[in-house]
Amino acid sequence: IIDDPTTTSEDTALLNKLIERKAELETELAQQLNYFKEKHPIIKGLRSELNSINKKIEEERQRILTLKKKAIQYRILKREVETSKAIYESLLNRLKETRSIQNLRLTNIRVVDRATVPDKPVRPKKKMNLILALFIGLFLSTGTALFIENLDLSIKEPDEVQKYLGLPILGTIPLYKQKKDRSVHPALSILTNSHSRVLESYRAIKANLTLSNPDLSKRLLLVTSSVPNEGKSVFSVGLAGVMARAGEKVLLVDVDFRHPNLHQVFGIQRTNGLSDLLAEGVQNLHNYIKSTEIENLDLLTCGSLPPDPAELLGTKKMEEVIQDLSKRYDRIIFDAPPVLAVTDALVLSTRVDGVIIIVRFEYTHRKALQRAKEALEGVNARILGAVLNMVTPRGGGYYYYYYYHYGEKS
């Protein structure tokens, strides 16, 4: 503070005296300490006076700092006033010059050409604007459609399954809407109309399985999907029903312990099923198999819900149950949970002859389907192919045309 050029000697006079007094007291204190101890009255008096001096020094410093801040603010305000005054004087001089020029009344403007009234408006150009609007609208709509199409990575064509995943398409199932008797589950009502497009689709898939896989001796099939809500359970019922009506003795097994629903399709109690069979043993296998209203089709429900279904499906007892069932039935279809949801399907896929992946139209994501395929291939499962499910007739592919017109003629 003392060395600051903005601080005058008058401002620091008292501070200098206090600092000198402090130095004298510190010197005297040091000398007295050679003769007296800390509790001596002289020492106490010196320290008390030294503390008082320090306090006054600090107060004086704060006062000087406050004065310094005010001086700085004063200089800033003074400089702003001087700048504003200079600007004002400059503007005032320009105003005087402008008034002087106006009083001279001098001009160098002359008329080169007289303006004429146009016979039609120059703007807006309606035809040009209409053409531009048409092209811009067409471009934007096309670009927006292509952008949205690129964002939507769901499966919309059978060729996409083969193109992106290399899986053969076993067939396509049109979207089915139940209209009449709602007391019957939709999965069973599909089998009641022998000339429906949906039933023809199941027959075509059955034929593809038989012709493309003649080496399936045991004919153990596992139906799964990549994610939930793709219609795998309804497909399992439809495929089992078509095979049963063709004269094969078929067993439908519900191994979806997370969300079992085959017992609801047939109106049968879920209890006393597969998990209970594995807990008791394979001696009384016939006590757990339930008959259905479809000839040659039996059902094995999931039974009680176990705490760890994947571990249950991988036990030796499960292998024994499959071997025993293979001797009793021509075809066994397992309705398994989605591959990406739990590991149950992966565990069971190694014990069947083939896996069918259900792909829902405009719902299943390509990456999800790719991950499901890689997971199944990782356990050396045999993937027979994919089925495109819930196909709507508004599409433009060849399979839409076939199902739509063939169903109407029938």
KEZA-845980 format. One record per atom (N, C-alpha, C): x, y, z. Coordinates in steps of 0.05 Angstrom, whole numbers, plus 5000, padded with zeros to 4 digits. Last residue first. Example, Ala and Ser with C-alpha at 12.3 -4.5 7.8 and 13.67 -1.06 7.14 Angstrom:
2
525749555142
527349795143
525850015157
526448865156
524649105156
526449345156
// end
This chain:
410
379036223926
378135993941
375536033955
379536743909
378436543891
377536293905
381636983956
379037073946
377836863927
386636713961
384536693982
381836773972
389336883916
388636603919
386536563940
389837433925
388137343904
387437043906
393037443972
390637603971
388737483949
397537123964
395737063986
393037203981
399837383918
399137103918
397037043939
400937903936
399137863913
398137573913
404537813976
402037943982
400037873960
408837593948
407437413967
404737543976
411038013919
409637803905
407937633924
409738653953
411338423945
409638213931
407439103975
407539083946
409038843936
402639124030
405239134018
405139083988
397839054053
398239314040
400939334026
396838594082
396438584052
396938844038
401938424130
399538574123
399238584092
404137864165
404538034141
401838164134
405237544210
403537774212
403937974189
412137324197
409537294210
408037564209
416436944163
415637224165
412637224174
420836484189
418036514180
417336804184
427136174173
425536374186
422736394173
430835564185
429935794169
428235974186
433535194215
432335104191
431535334173
439435184249
437235364242
436035284215
442034814298
441434784269
438934964263
447035074342
444234994337
443834994307
451935214365
451835004343
448934904339
451935634396
451635384410
451335154391
452436044359
454536014379
454335764395
447836034331
450135914318
452435874338
444736314369
444136034363
446435894349
447236814367
447136664392
446536374387
446536964313
449236914323
449236764349
440937024314
442136824297
445036754307
440437444349
439137184356
440436964339
443037854322
444137754348
442937484355
439637904278
442437824274
443637714299
435038084303
434937824289
437737724284
436938574321
435938374340
435938104328
438038824272
440238764290
439438564312
432838874249
434938714236
437138634256
427138784290
429438954282
431538764270
420438644276
423038544285
425338704273
416438944249
416738964278
419538874287
414938824197
415139104205
415239134235
413038174217
413038364195
413038654206
417037784259
414537934256
414938154235
419637164252
420237444247
417637594242
421736584285
419436744277
420237044275
425836054268
425836324279
423436484268
426535394285
425135574268
424935844282
431534894288
430335134301
429035304279
432134174295
432134424280
430734644295
432533754331
433533724304
433733974288
434933904397
432833864377
434133834350
438734054434
437533784437
435333734417
440334574428
442334374423
441234084425
436034874445
436534854416
438634644409
435934914500
434334704488
434934664458
439335354508
439935104521
438434874507
436835754479
439535664471
440135394483
432035824507
431935724479
434635614470
433936034556
432535784555
432635654527
436236524564
437936324552
436536054549
432037094546
433236904565
434836694550
431737464503
430537524529
431837354551
433637284455
435037514467
434037574495
430136874442
432936814446
434337034461
423736774474
425536914455
428436874462
421936084494
421936374497
423836514477
418835564452
420935664470
420835974472
415235034441
414735324440
416635444461
416934474404
417434614429
417034914425
413933924376
414534214372
414734344400
415033304348
414933454374
415733744369
412332774312
413433044311
412933184338
410832264325
412232314299
413532584298
411831994391
410632184372
412232204346
414531624422
411531614422
410331784401
419831704420
418931434413
415931424410
420332224439
420932174410
420031894401
419532164493
417332274477
417832224447
424431954508
422031794512
419731894495
427832384496
428232124483
425731944485
425832774530
425732814501
426032544486
426932544580
424132604572
423932634542
432532544578
431132284579
428132324571
433533094579
434432934556
432932664555
431533214629
430233334606
431033174580
435132934662
432332844661
430932964637
439733244657
439632974645
436832864643
438133934645
438733704661
438633444645
436834404619
439434284613
440134044629
432034584639
432034474612
434734344605
433734774689
431934544688
432034414660
436835214675
438134994688
436434744687
432735534655
434935444638
436435214649
429235634699
428335464677
430635364660
429435704762
431535724741
430835544718
424635634791
426235874795
428335924774
418835414751
421335364766
422935624770
412035384754
414235554745
416735514762
408834774737
409534974757
411935124747
407434704666
407234614694
407934844713
407434744612
409934794626
409834704655
403934194579
404134464589
406834494605
403533844524
404933824549
405434104559
398433584483
399733824494
401033744521
397133274419
397133274448
398833514457
393633114362
395233324374
394933314405
390032764338
392932704335
394732914348
385033254332
385732974330
388732954325
383933754377
384833694351
385933404351
382833824430
380533784412
381333724384
388033444464
386733694455
384333624437
390633124523
389533114496
388133384490
396733184558
393833244557
392933244528
401332854599
400632934571
397632964570
402032644649
402532934645
401733034617
401432104648
399732254666
399932554662
405331894616
402631924604
400832084623
409831834649
409732054629
406932104619
411831594697
408931634692
408531864672
417431594693
415931344694
413031374687
420732034693
419431974668
417731714669
419932474751
421232264735
419532194711
418832934783
418032664792
419532444777
420933374757
421433344786
420833064795
419133314705
422033294710
422633264740
413733394715
414633144704
417633104710
413633924730
412833724750
413733444741
415134164682
416834194706
416233994727
410834004648
413533914643
415333934668
405133944692
406333964665
409233874666
401234104732
401733824725
402933804696
398034714708
399434544727
399634264717
394734974671
397634974667
399134774684
388734704644
390234794667
393234774662
386434934580
387334714597
388834834621
385035204533
383235204556
383834974575
388535254491
386835014491
384935004515
390835754505
389835704478
387835474477
392635674556
390435854552
389135814525
397035344548
394735234563
392235414560
400535694523
399235484507
396835354522
403236074553
400436134545
399135914528
408336304597
406936074584
404136154577
413336644604
410636734596
409136504582
417436314625
417236594633
414436704628
417435814604
416735834632
416436124641
416235544550
416535824556
415635874585
415235044532
417735084549
418235374554
410234644516
410634924524
413034944543
409634224462
410834254489
411334554494
405633814426
406334094429
407234134458
406233254386
406133344413
407133634414
402832864336
404333104343
404033164373
402632424287
402132434315
403932644327
400032604223
402332564241
401432584270
395832744191
396032464199
398432404217
394833254181
396033114159
396532814166
393333454229
391133394210
392233244185
398433534251
396633334263
394433264243
400333954219
401733694218
399933474230
396734354234
396834274206
398233994204
397834394290
395234314281
395234224252
403134574289
402534314301
399834214292
402435074265
404034874252
403534594263
399035334303
398235294276
399735074262
402235324350
399735184350
398835134321
406635624332
407035354341
404435194341
404136124322
405235964300
405635674308
402836264373
400636224354
401736054331
408136324392
406336124404
404036054386
410336744362
411536474360
409636254371
409237284356
407337094348
408336804346
412437674377
412737624349
410937404339
413137824431
410837924416
411337894386
420337874446
417537794451
415637924431
425637714397
424537874419
421637784424
426837274363
429037444375
428037594399
423836634375
424036884362
426337044374
422235934362
423036154379
423036414363
421135254363
420135504352
420835724372
424134654347
424034864368
423235124354
422733984333
422834264323
422534454347
424733354316
424333524339
424733814331
425332914280
423533134275
422733284300
428432474276
426832494300
424732724297
430332584222
429332314230
427432344255
430932984172
430033014200
428732744209
432332974119
434032814138
433132844167
429433304088
428633024088
430132864109
428333894085
429733764106
428933464108
425234074044
427934194046
429634054068
420433794050
421933764026
424833864029
418633934102
418933654095
420733614070
418634494101
420234354122
420734064113
415034584059
417834674057
419634534077
410334384082
411434254058
414334334054
409634744123
409934464129
411234314106
408835204093
411135194110
411734904118
403935084068
406335124052
408835104068
400635054113
401034814097
403534844079
400735584129
401935374147
402435124131
398135814085
400935894091
402235684109
393135604089
394735534066
397635594071
391535884135
391935594136
393535494113
391136404113
393036344135
393636044137
387136374075
389836424066
391836354088
382435824084
383436094090
386336124080
379835354078
380535494054
381735764059
378435154128
380334994112
381235134086
377735424186
377135494158
379235364141
380135254234
377335174228
376535224199
385135434246
384935164235
382135084228
384235934268
385635924242
385235644229
382235834317
380335904297
381535904269
386735754348
385235514340
383235584318
388736274354
390536064344
389035814335
384236544376
385036594348
386936374337
379936114415
382436264413
383136304384
372936214415
375236044407
377636214405
369636624424
369936444446
372236244441
368836914379
371037004396
371436824421
366836794318
366736664344
369136734360
368637264277
366137144285
366237044314
373937474269
371537644265
369037524279
380837554276
378537394283
376037564283
385637664230
383837804248
381337634252
392337554214
389737434217
388137594237
397137694165
395937784190
393037684191
400237114133
398737374133
397637434160
406536854137
403936824149
402437094148
411236544093
410136794104
407236734114
416936094095
414236184086
413536444100
422236014103
420535774101
417735844092
427836294077
425136364085
423336114081
434536204102
432436144083
429636214094
439036724120
437236504129
435136454108
442437154114
443136904101
441436664110
441637654134
442237444153
443037184140
440538014092
442038104115
442937884134
437937684053
440037874046
441737944070
433937384078
436037244064
438437434058
430937804099
431937594117
434237444104
429638084053
431438214073
432538014092
425937774026
428637794015
430637914035
421237874053
422637624057
425537624047
420838534081
420838364058
422138094064
421538804129
419138854113
418838684089
424338864192
424138694168
421438734155
426639524211
425039284215
424939124189
429140004211
430739774205
429239514210
427940634192
426440394200
427940144191
431340994170
431240984199
429940724208
430340934116
432940854126
433040834156
425141144115
425540864107
428240764117
426041674127
424541504146
424941214140
428841804080
430141834106
428741664127
425141724040
427541564040
428941574067
421342104055
420541824055
423041644055
424342574049
423242504076
422542204077
425342563994
427542554013
426642464041
420042613975
421642373968
423942343988
418643103997
417142874004
418642613998
422543443973
422443414002
420943164010
421343383918
424043313928
423943263958
416143563915
416743293907
419443203918
416844093933
415143913948
415743623941
420244293892
421144283920
419544093937
416744243848
419244093849
420344073877
412544583864
412044303857
414544133859
415145073872
413844943895
413244643889
416745173819
418745133840
417544993864
411645233795
413445023786
415544963807
409745683824
408345423824
410045193816
413546073810
413245993838
411845723841
412446123756
415046033765
414945933794
407146303758
407746053744
410445943754
407646793788
405946573797
406746303785
411847213810
411547063785
410146803792
409147783848
410447523845
409947393818
412848233805
412848023825
410148023839
411148573765
413748443762
413948203781
404648593734
406348603758
409048463754
403848963673
403448723689
405348733712
404949463651
402349343644
401749083659
408049993690
408149723677
405249623672
408950673674
407250493690
407250223676
415550953673
413150873660
411550673677
419851513688
418651253695
416051203681
424451823644
421951833658
420951553664
431351873654
429251753639
426651753656
434552263682
435652123658
433452003641
434352853716
432652633706
433852513681
439653003763
438153063739
436552813730
443253293817
441353083808
439953183783
446653613846
447653523820
445853303808
445554203886
444853923878
445953863851
445354653942
446654563917
445854273911
443854973987
441854883968
443154803941
446355204032
447455264005
445555183983
443854984076
443255264069
444355344042
446254484079
443454504071
442754794063
451354634098
451054524071
448254544061
449854794151
451154984132
450954894103
448054324173
446154554169
447354754150
452854034174
450553944158
448554164153
455854324211
456754304183
454454224165
452854254257
453154524247
454054514217
453553704263
450853814259
450954094247
459053684273
457953564248
455153674242
459153924323
460554054301
459553944274
456253554353
455253824351
456553964327
459653114351
457053104338
455853384334
463953324381
464353234353
461653224338
461553414431
462653644416
463053574387
460352874444
458153074441
459153304425
465452654448
463552554428
461352754423
467352944493
468752974467
466852874444
463852774532
463953064525
465253104498
465152244536
462452314527
462452614518
470452294556
469952164530
467252244519
469552544605
471152684585
470652564557
466552144630
465352414626
466852564604
470351734632
467851694616
466551964611
474051964667
474851904640
472451864622
470951994714
471952244702
472752204673
470251454725
467851614718
468751884705
475551314735
474051184713
471651354705
476751634780
478251674755
476751544731
473151414817
472951694809
474351744783
475150894822
472450934811
472051224801
479951034847
479950904821
477250934807
478151254895
479751414876
479751294848
475750814918
474151044911
475551224892
480250494926
478150404908
476350634899
483050824963
484250764937
482150674917
479750815008
480251064994
481351024966
480250265020
477650375012
477950644997
485650245033
484650095010
481950195000
485650565079
487050655055
486150515030
482550245113
481650515106
483050615081
485649785117
483049765105
481950045096
490050015143
490349905116
487749885102
487750145192
488750365175
489150265146
486649645212
484449825206
485350055188
491849445217
489949305198
487649495192
493849795256
495149775229
493249655209
490649665299
490349935287
491649945259
492449145309
489649195302
489249465288
497649245322
497049085299
494149125290
496949535370
498249665347
497549515321
494849145402
493249375396
494349525372
499148805405
496648705393
494848945385
502749125433
503349035406
500848935391
500249185482
500449425465
501149355436
500648655498
498048785496
498149025478
506148595500
504648435481
501848555477
507448955542
508548995515
506848845494
504648725584
503948995575
504949045547
507248235589
504448235583
503548515572
512348425604
511948275579
509048275570
511048665653
512148825631
511848685604
508948235684
507248455676
508348625653
510747565662
511447815676
509748045666
509847125633
507747205651
508447465667
514547035603
512147115589
510047225608
520147315641
518647095628
516047205617
525847755631
523347675643
522047455627
530547825602
530647855631
528047755645
529647745549
532147645559
532347655589
525048015539
524847725542
527447595552
526748525531
525648465557
525448165561
528348495477
530248555497
529248465525
523448385451
525648195448
527748245470
520748845464
519748595474
521948385473
523549235435
523549245464
522648985476
522349065384
525149065393
525249065423
516849115383
517948845379
520848835388
516449675390
515349495410
516549215407
518749855342
519949925368
519049735390
515249655305
517949565304
519349625331
510649945319
510649655321
513449545322
512250465306
511650395334
511650095338
512450405251
514950465266
514550395295
507150305241
509050095234
511650145249
504950795257
504150545271
506150325265
507251135220
507851175249
507150915264
504950955173
507950935177
508650955206
499651075182
500450795179
503450765183
499751625181
499051485206
499951195205
501251705127
502851815149
502351655175
498551565082
500051355096
501651455120
496052025063
494351795069
495851585086
500352355054
498552425075
496752195084
502752125011
504152105037
502352175060
497951744971
499551984978
500851945006
497651234923
497251304952
499151534959
499051104873
496551244876
495951324904
503650804877
503951094869
501351244872
504950394932
503050444910
503250744903
507950314977
509350344952
507550404929
503950245016
505650475018
507050534992
501749765000
500050005000
501850255000
// end
